[in-house]
């Protein structure tokens, strides 16, 4: 292990300590063993939080990211940023809308023990959508559909991860298509085929997925999730291209060949390693910019400014679209507004974030290169 020989005094100390900590975390032999033992000990102590509330456990055993808050926030600056993006879309025929995905903290279901933090993110999301109505920005609130999903509330999200399950993402895709069908005339036969879950292969990987939260707590505290891979039985033909910080993907073929990485399903290393992240198998995870071309379909052209919740949804949505463009503000160094206007003849521009991501970082649309 390499340790810095000296630490700069003054403002440089924190940075050097952070580097030292990262070096130790990366190089200490058996660090995952220590993580598991720490989590097991916290479980024996019946602790409902880990690492000073970095991860908390709800009464149903699911893990959550949350924080102390005095109440919901209006997020007026974010609404202004979204409205500015809408107003700068150059094509008047392009429909602009916001898509709100649900938070893992489900109103009326998720309960925390006394003393654990509550972030009010759903209440903040409600205020945010109220602000969109005032600005006359169209939106789809997918939270409203979850009650009718037929999926038990305990099964909507992974127990060890902040993401919704792939099955929930598929259901969200069907709801999104239903809403878009009010404005866009899809092929009825195509919609009937693509939105029917029976037309998809389902491959269950039992006790195989350790989500982002369990990677912080250890599996003895956080458990291990089942993971179901879904991909179409019907014929598909794609071209997928993506670019993130100099790394590029260019794949072609069927849905499962072009739009999915098989590495997480064949990786034989630690389930804590990033290569084992099965959720990121769809579209190879979060990309700065990506383009999905469906060569079998004459459908809408959609651009989505998104977070990771929309990754599997976009993959499924591509079954009924001719083109889907994706941009993630976190991994794209350019100007999002300019990128949006560089893609011509779009039917829809969507912005979609989960309530946890209603923060400035995700609304930096006009950042300069």
Helices and strands as residue ranges (DSSP letters): H 12-27, H 31-44, E 49-50, E 55-57, E 63-64, H 76-88, E 95-101, H 121-134, E 138-141, G 142-148, G 153-155, H 166-180, H 188-194, G 197-199, E 200-209, H 214-217, H 219-222, E 225-232, E 238-244, E 247-253, H 255-258, H 263-266, G 274-276, G 278-281, E 289-294, E 300-306, H 310-317, G 318-320, E 321-327, H 336-342, E 348-354, G 355-357, G 360-363
